[in-house]
């Protein structure tokens, strides 16, 4: 996860410095997300309304799609100073509390 986070941070930094074309940036995001999922960062199952849904073979593409979706969602809300950082900090805190409650 740390290497994937550093990789996507590098993609963002290079985009800010050299204004990478959107297609190349999107491919780089997919590559970093695929790398992260390949080395154990995948979503194996989810729970929807109390029912557990096993993803099985769809785990890899669903997780890559989800990671790229979240990366671009945060990128879109980065219009005001501190907005993306504040939203990410609040979400990180919420995930921290959820992990503690669930015993992870």
LOVODREN-592727 format. One line per 10 residues: their letters; for each residue x negated, y negated, z of N, C-alpha, C, CB. Coordinates in Angstrom, 3 decimals, m for minus. Atoms other than C-alpha are relative to their C-alpha. Glycine has a CB too. Example, Ala and Ser with C-alpha at 12.3 -4.5 7.8 and 13.67 -1.06 7.14 Angstrom:
as> m0.890 1.190 0.000 m12.300 4.500 7.800 m0.900 m1.200 0.000 0.992 m0.027 1.246 ~ 0.820 1.190 m0.060 m13.670 1.060 7.140 0.770 m1.090 0.730 m0.414 m0.462 m1.415;
***
This chain:
xxxxxxxxxx> m0.827 1.197 0.000 0.000 0.000 0.000 m0.871 m1.260 0.000 0.941 0.002 1.215 ~ 0.887 1.159 m0.067 m2.853 m2.363 0.816 m0.635 m0.286 m1.365 m1.093 0.226 1.056 ~ 0.604 0.192 1.322 m4.522 m1.798 m2.556 1.046 m0.506 m0.996 m0.631 1.320 m0.506 ~ m1.068 0.483 0.878 m1.181 m2.259 m4.353 0.339 m1.455 0.272 1.243 0.856 0.165 ~ m0.266 1.398 m0.353 m0.517 m5.483 m2.453 m1.104 m0.923 m0.481 0.167 m0.143 1.504 ~ 1.129 0.799 0.482 m3.989 m6.758 m3.249 0.020 m0.091 m1.525 m1.337 0.605 0.480 ~ m0.074 0.009 1.459 m3.496 m5.770 m6.891 1.032 m0.984 m0.520 0.318 1.382 m0.510 ~ m1.033 0.923 0.479 m0.257 m7.697 m7.273 m0.349 m1.440 0.374 1.377 0.381 0.581 ~ 0.484 1.332 m0.363 m1.807 m10.648 m5.433 m1.007 m0.486 m1.049 m0.647 0.016 1.417 ~ 0.970 0.342 1.042 m4.642 m10.571 m7.992 0.702 m0.357 m1.310 m0.974 1.165 m0.226;
xxxxxxxxxx> m0.764 0.316 1.218 m2.117 m10.499 m10.859 0.607 m1.401 0.115 1.122 1.060 m0.241 ~ m0.574 1.333 m0.201 m0.370 m13.558 m9.387 m1.044 m1.093 m0.052 0.721 m0.061 1.319 ~ 1.081 0.977 0.022 m3.661 m15.363 m8.871 m0.493 m0.244 m1.428 m1.156 0.470 0.886 ~ 0.432 0.146 1.393 m4.763 m14.673 m12.438 1.055 m0.724 m0.830 m0.300 1.374 m0.615 ~ m1.068 0.696 0.712 m1.369 m15.851 m13.687 m0.030 m1.493 0.299 1.364 0.586 0.375 ~ 0.080 1.418 m0.355 m1.735 m19.119 m11.773 m1.210 m0.676 m0.646 m0.065 m0.158 1.520 ~ 1.226 0.592 0.548 m5.270 m19.641 m13.073 0.009 m0.079 m1.521 m1.200 0.797 0.451 ~ 0.127 m0.090 1.449 m4.885 m18.582 m16.713 1.328 0.018 m0.749 m0.766 1.217 m0.347 ~ m1.332 0.014 0.614 m1.116 m18.689 m17.376 0.188 1.202 m0.937 0.216 m1.317 m0.775 ~ m0.142 m1.252 0.743 m0.772 m15.053 m18.459 1.368 0.044 m0.675 m0.185 1.224 0.939;
xxxxxxxxxx> m1.275 m0.150 0.710 1.924 m14.311 m21.049 0.911 0.927 0.798 m0.222 0.553 m1.443 ~ m0.931 m0.787 m0.817 5.079 m12.852 m19.443 m0.043 1.501 m0.263 1.387 m0.487 m0.227 ~ 0.042 m1.428 0.308 4.830 m9.512 m21.256 m1.184 0.695 0.652 m0.053 0.207 m1.496 ~ 1.186 m0.574 m0.619 1.293 m8.895 m20.016 0.134 0.039 1.519 m1.242 m0.794 m0.398 ~ m0.194 0.035 m1.459 2.200 m9.954 m16.480 0.976 1.098 0.420 0.525 m1.397 0.458 ~ m0.978 m1.049 m0.300 5.193 m7.600 m16.535 m0.647 1.383 m0.070 1.188 m0.078 m0.976 ~ 0.711 m1.279 0.100 3.006 m4.697 m17.715 m0.959 0.196 1.162 m0.762 0.084 m1.317 ~ 0.899 m0.093 m1.151 0.481 m5.475 m14.971 0.786 0.308 1.275 m0.797 m1.310 0.168 ~ m0.845 m0.288 m1.163 3.290 m5.469 m12.380 0.425 1.462 0.002 1.240 m0.914 0.012 ~ m0.396 m1.407 0.100 4.492 m2.085 m13.634 m1.191 0.901 0.330 0.546 0.319 m1.420;
xxxxxxxxxx> 1.192 m0.810 m0.269 0.919 m0.725 m13.528 m0.334 0.024 1.493 m1.197 m0.537 m0.795 ~ 0.296 0.051 m1.437 0.347 m1.904 m9.951 1.066 0.762 0.789 m0.082 m1.471 0.490 ~ m1.074 m0.721 m0.688 3.749 m0.574 m8.854 m0.151 1.507 m0.194 1.378 m0.467 m0.510 ~ 0.189 m1.430 0.269 3.076 2.791 m10.527 m1.183 0.542 0.793 m0.213 0.246 m1.509 ~ 1.163 m0.395 m0.800 m0.341 2.972 m8.837 0.412 0.186 1.463 m1.133 m1.059 m0.115 ~ m0.440 m0.066 m1.388 1.263 2.275 m5.464 0.885 1.219 0.245 0.747 m1.275 0.379 ~ m0.912 m1.139 m0.160 3.985 4.892 m5.956 m0.763 1.308 m0.147 1.148 m0.068 m1.031 ~ 0.760 m1.220 0.234 1.527 7.476 m7.269 m0.781 0.423 1.249 m0.955 m0.197 m1.176 ~ 0.777 m0.307 m1.190 m0.525 7.234 m4.087 0.824 m0.021 1.278 m1.130 m0.965 0.121 ~ m0.802 m0.254 m1.189 2.397 7.741 m1.720 0.964 m1.079 0.431 m0.877 0.262 1.089;
xxxxxxxxxx> m0.901 1.068 m0.404 4.474 4.568 m1.661 1.393 0.135 m0.583 m0.572 m1.314 m0.391 ~ m1.274 m0.201 0.681 7.583 6.127 m3.210 1.189 0.110 0.936 m0.072 1.221 m0.836 ~ m1.265 m0.159 m0.712 11.200 6.116 m2.107 0.506 1.403 m0.319 1.058 m1.114 m0.411 ~ m0.420 m1.385 0.208 12.135 9.783 m1.646 1.520 0.164 0.134 m0.710 0.914 0.996 ~ m1.448 m0.089 m0.203 15.701 9.278 m0.410 0.506 m1.330 0.530 0.365 1.156 0.976 ~ m0.638 1.171 m0.575 18.128 6.593 0.614 1.325 0.429 0.609 0.206 m1.115 m1.067 ~ m1.284 m0.288 m0.633 21.235 6.510 2.741 0.996 m1.074 m0.410 m0.137 0.069 1.551 ~ m1.044 0.919 0.440 24.382 4.951 1.324 1.286 0.369 0.714 0.186 0.043 m1.547 ~ m1.235 m0.193 m0.751 27.439 4.604 3.599 0.009 1.315 0.783 1.184 m0.041 m0.940 ~ 0.093 m1.193 m0.822 26.214 7.429 5.808 m0.350 1.271 m0.752 1.267 0.200 0.700;
xxxxxxxxxx> 0.348 m1.173 0.805 25.441 9.823 2.951 m1.444 m0.128 m0.482 0.972 0.154 m1.210 ~ 1.386 m0.003 0.430 21.836 10.756 2.228 m0.076 0.388 m1.476 m0.842 0.964 0.867 ~ 0.153 m0.236 1.433 20.908 10.596 m1.442 m1.470 0.306 m0.288 0.492 m1.232 m0.834 ~ 1.351 m0.410 0.358 17.780 12.558 m2.442 m0.265 m0.391 m1.455 m0.195 1.535 0.211 ~ 0.291 0.467 1.354 16.125 11.007 m5.500 m0.715 1.037 m0.853 m0.828 m1.245 0.061 ~ 0.676 m1.063 0.741 13.994 14.010 m6.473 m0.904 m0.541 m1.092 1.015 0.935 m0.603 ~ 0.810 0.417 1.138 12.500 13.476 m9.940 0.167 m1.464 m0.370 0.331 0.839 m1.178 ~ m0.229 1.418 0.295 13.962 9.979 m10.133 m0.726 m0.918 0.978 1.490 m0.303 0.027 ~ 0.684 0.787 m1.019 11.877 8.853 m7.159 m1.018 m0.963 m0.610 m0.691 0.920 0.993 ~ 1.054 0.834 0.588 8.975 7.557 m9.262 0.568 m1.184 m0.782 m0.881 0.840 m0.913;
xxxxxxxxxx> m0.485 1.162 0.762 10.914 5.428 m11.798 0.866 m0.953 0.831 0.792 0.475 m1.199 ~ m0.840 0.865 m0.835 13.397 4.150 m9.206 m0.866 m0.887 0.880 0.958 0.840 0.870 ~ 0.868 0.783 m0.871 10.597 3.055 m6.874 m0.776 m1.047 m0.783 m0.962 0.910 0.741 ~ 0.715 0.981 0.831 8.594 1.380 m9.657 0.944 m1.135 m0.388 m0.588 0.676 m1.275 ~ m0.988 1.020 0.344 11.740 m0.437 m10.795 0.274 m0.916 1.196 1.309 0.660 m0.477 ~ m0.317 0.774 m1.209 12.491 m1.541 m7.209 m1.140 m0.945 0.352 0.290 0.940 1.184 ~ 1.148 0.843 m0.333 8.964 m2.848 m6.589 m0.108 m1.168 m0.972 m1.297 0.823 m0.013 ~ 0.079 1.071 1.006 8.903 m4.821 m9.861 1.160 m0.980 0.170 0.010 0.593 m1.432 ~ m1.163 0.866 m0.234 12.400 m6.153 m9.118 m0.246 m0.946 1.170 1.256 0.846 0.264 ~ 0.253 0.833 m1.174 11.381 m7.426 m5.676 m1.106 m1.015 m0.270 m0.371 0.873 1.200;
xxxxxxxxxx> 1.081 0.931 0.354 8.140 m8.954 m7.017 0.567 m1.188 m0.775 m1.097 0.719 m0.839 ~ m0.541 1.080 0.827 10.084 m10.950 m9.602 1.067 m0.808 0.729 0.579 0.568 m1.280 ~ m0.977 0.753 m0.795 12.859 m11.898 m7.161 m0.715 m1.018 0.888 0.859 0.958 0.864 ~ 0.766 0.930 m0.832 10.286 m13.433 m4.807 m0.623 m1.079 m0.880 m1.099 0.751 0.803 ~ 0.583 0.983 0.910 8.620 m15.131 m7.769 1.040 m1.058 m0.413 m0.569 0.704 m1.248 ~ m1.046 0.949 0.416 11.944 m16.720 m8.770 0.399 m0.978 1.107 1.228 0.760 m0.458 ~ m0.383 0.921 m1.085 12.605 m18.210 m5.314 m1.162 m0.881 0.441 0.524 0.787 1.197 ~ 1.183 0.759 m0.387 9.139 m19.782 m5.189 0.015 m1.398 m0.598 m1.260 0.734 m0.428 ~ m0.117 1.335 0.567 10.400 m23.198 m6.248 m0.310 m1.115 0.978 1.364 m0.192 m0.533 ~ 0.272 1.006 m1.025 9.998 m25.080 m2.967 m1.190 0.439 0.844 1.246 m0.230 0.893;
xxxxxxxxxx> 1.146 m0.328 m0.851 6.940 m25.259 m0.725 0.449 0.792 1.213 m0.734 m1.275 0.443 ~ m0.282 m0.820 m1.176 7.103 m22.487 1.835 1.227 0.873 m0.087 0.135 m0.862 1.158 ~ m1.249 m0.772 0.069 10.387 m20.974 0.644 m0.277 1.495 m0.138 0.861 m0.481 m1.178 ~ 0.288 m1.425 0.198 9.007 m17.667 m0.646 m0.724 0.579 1.211 m0.845 0.209 m1.270 ~ 0.717 m0.463 m1.194 6.624 m17.373 2.314 0.926 0.174 1.183 m1.106 m0.968 0.362 ~ m0.957 m0.089 m1.102 9.436 m18.052 4.783 0.954 1.161 m0.165 0.781 m1.282 0.117 ~ m0.909 m1.117 0.267 11.802 m15.578 3.144 m0.720 1.326 0.215 0.558 m0.080 m1.440 ~ 0.765 m1.241 m0.169 9.083 m12.913 3.052 m0.331 0.250 1.466 m1.291 m0.052 m0.825 ~ 0.286 m0.154 m1.425 8.169 m13.559 6.694 1.243 0.488 0.744 m0.495 m1.332 0.601 ~ m1.242 m0.444 m0.648 11.813 m13.191 7.779 0.331 1.437 m0.374 1.165 m0.919 m0.384;
xxxxxxxxxx> m0.270 m1.363 0.436 12.223 m10.023 5.715 m0.970 0.984 0.635 m0.077 0.096 m1.515 ~ 0.989 m0.863 m0.656 9.011 m8.572 7.129 0.374 0.236 1.454 m1.406 m0.619 m0.088 ~ m0.441 m0.147 m1.389 10.294 m9.225 10.646 1.201 0.937 0.089 0.352 m1.371 0.602 ~ m1.178 m0.875 0.002 13.622 m7.557 9.802 m0.401 1.450 m0.242 1.008 m0.452 m1.071 ~ 0.479 m1.365 0.254 11.811 m4.505 8.393 m0.761 0.552 1.204 m0.900 0.028 m1.248 ~ 0.727 m0.399 m1.211 9.582 m4.415 11.496 0.981 0.461 1.075 m0.868 m1.171 0.530 ~ m1.005 m0.359 m1.013 12.611 m4.375 13.812 0.719 1.283 m0.407 1.025 m1.153 0.195 ~ m0.665 m1.228 0.480 14.337 m1.736 11.655 m0.894 1.218 0.201 0.375 m0.133 m1.494 ~ 0.926 m1.110 m0.181 11.227 0.460 11.741 m0.107 0.396 1.477 m1.381 m0.371 m0.552 ~ 0.065 m0.310 m1.431 11.029 0.191 15.522 1.265 0.722 0.466 m0.203 m1.286 0.817;
xxxx> m1.273 m0.628 m0.384 14.717 1.042 15.935 0.081 1.437 m0.501 1.186 m0.812 m0.547 ~ m0.062 m1.334 0.594 14.333 4.061 13.635 m1.159 0.887 0.461 m0.004 m0.106 m1.520 ~ 1.086 m0.807 m0.533 11.169 5.219 15.425 m1.153 0.216 m0.956 0.522 1.305 0.413 ~ 1.114 m0.141 0.962 8.736 4.690 12.548 m1.149 m0.893 0.391 0.456 m0.335 m1.430;
***
